[in-house]
């Protein structure tokens, strides 16, 4: 099976190369035979990479420790589910997953457009083939996942921190986002190469872009949740370089999703949109480069990989080649209209874009600052979490406000009457909420500003749903619930976008509240039977248990959590000791509070009690604990779920959009 998998990966290099060459030749000559051949080459590449991936999984499941990847990431007693996920725990396996997902995207794009966009598709095949060529070449010649090593009776095994359900699904979800931006990037390059720079490539790739943006955002959210429940530090985001590497393309991709609406409606920002998708894809490659180059230290990075120079060269080729093509096609990218007013939807979207790209640039500079500081002064200076917060928070505040303003302002020029109708009542309600919070003792400026913006945005969104449903109710003689459901279903993109904005706002409330009001308590020398008191709660340390399992020895500590003298939960944190790992690991215990028995409990709604065992004596049970009280943190996860639901609604098929795409295609052919 191993030689078969190795041969498959070598052949995938040839088929990817042919997809690149045949697609380019077909695009320049119009040859139908080469066009079909390039599409079949993409199919063949996907099939060969699938065989290679199955061969690696077979080696992992059958404990073939003569394969270096298996010896590094698995061992005999490792549970089956973690043997499967060991594929992306290793560097070469994660690259294979990257390439395999890309090949599936390529097949999907080729199949769905096999009888459409004949001028664009050869160049799409060629571009996707070129990206696949880089990854398959890397897998075949630089870091082969089926490379043999010294024979071992057993392997080193996966890091215990990665043996977690959320880490099983976090990397594949993140890769679905990273890799997904390859498709709109390929269509943008195809539009430039074929000089079809109208709205067709934008409309064709809208769902691909939303799909990639959704999975990248979900991957970031899953990674944050894993860090929260597994690492035992009470937080979920540390501005780590690899966290930032996934966040930057998500920010620029968000800008692209907003900017394309201006091109669709007003035929403006053509150059800007092409540059945005090039930048988004380049940042996806940069993120992959950052985790494998070793230039910046990170707990998430693959150490000692030696792949940095290869990814660096590929990144330069992508950026220089793409922007060079943009410069050559500038005459074809002229906008048909100009901004008519600063108080208009297109102006607000442009401001939204500038802020999103500005934040991404600031994160890029701060993340890579150790490189620049070492080049300039010889000293490696790392930027910490406070500086990231100080630089980005004001701009995120403006973004939240714009998310409630931009979608409701009229195109071209907004009237004073429409502004008053849409925004006066939400602004007054938001101001009233802030005054109530201030009277209740909230004094921190940033949380108050974020709460004002959040309530304002939720008010504008709710008002839009209300007005739309009432208007339909009046014309269609439907009940309110039926009118609302049909309104949303027939305008999926618009109202899906509103739901996404609502999800962002709920998440922002969680981030603002958990960051501003988190409390931390440390208790040392705690014996079984002792009671700890903190923040209106009490915790009784009941007992400790020792259990020996095949992979590790664990010490379980049981504690009962009380509020107002009533038991509300039993918390069971653990300390785990592995023979293969020098340091013990921690399993935290978390009690989420969703219960509200009266007005006094409203401030605790969505709050977590987060219990971390620091040390424990196996004989006496004498322990030290750290307790975090994290208010509003569950609003972050709830907001993420709302965001995902809104994205799923927006990505569903829409008959009117298909008609608009057909009209745009006919107009572009007529111009050509």
ZIRA-V135488 format. One record per run of one state. SS is the DSSP state (~ for helix, > for strand, _ for the rest). FROM is the first residue (numbers start at 1). TO is the last residue. If there is no record, write none. Layout:
BEGIN
SS/FROM/TO  SS/FROM/TO
END
This chain:
BEGIN
_/1/1  ~/2/29  _/30/31  ~/32/61  _/62/66  >/67/67  ~/68/73  _/74/79  ~/80/88  _/89/90  ~/91/112  _/113/117  ~/118/142  _/143/147  >/148/148  _/149/159  ~/160/162  _/163/164  ~/165/194  _/195/199  ~/200/230  _/231/240  ~/241/266  _/267/269  ~/270/293  _/294/307  ~/308/328  _/329/329  ~/330/333  _/334/344  ~/345/367  _/368/368  ~/369/377  _/378/384  ~/385/408  _/409/415  ~/416/439  _/440/444  ~/445/476  _/477/479  ~/480/490  _/491/491  ~/492/517  _/518/518  >/519/526  _/527/530  >/531/534  _/535/536  >/537/548  _/549/551  >/552/563  _/564/565  >/566/578  _/579/584  >/585/587  _/588/588  >/589/593  _/594/598  ~/599/604  _/605/606  >/607/616  _/617/622  >/623/630  _/631/632  ~/633/650  _/651/654  ~/655/671  _/672/672
END
